[in-house]
Amino acid sequence: MSLFNIFKTREPLVLLVDDDCLMLEMYEAFLEDLKCKSIKTSEGETAQAMAQIYKPQLIVLDIMMPRITGLQILKSLKLEPSTKKIPVLMITGEQKVDDLEAAFKLGAADYLVKPPDRISFENKVKTLLSSTGYSFPGAKQ
């Protein structure tokens, strides 16, 4: 997707961050059904740069990432003025209470356990995007 098309669109933009390419493809398919645009990366360092450049309306972020963890990425995003208000949906392969508590303390908006089912994923995305002011077509106001 070109930069021009991303900034021109009216659909919400979601940044997907996961080191598992199959998970990224699944999230992308779920978002297409919701008429959302997405950009994705499997690299934590790239995720931070993409968030600052593209200013997505939502970030879906895996906790267990190589080199830099999802919690480290989240902390960095929440300290950066240009990205601190973007809601972050954390994805975890292991439901560790300590990780989830840390994520919420750092500013995560919500979480899902991997692999999320379509309905749960779409409901969380709708809720979080609605909190940013986006209204889904056909949704009750």
Buried (B, 14 or more C-beta within 10 A) or exposed (E): EEEEEBEEEEBBBBBBBBBBEEBBEBBBEBBEEBEBBBBBBBBBEEBBEBBBEBBBBBBBBBBBBEEBBBBBBBBBBBEEEEBEEBBBBBBBBEEEEEBBEBBBEBBBBBBBEBEBEEEEBBBBBBEBBEEBEBEBEEEEE
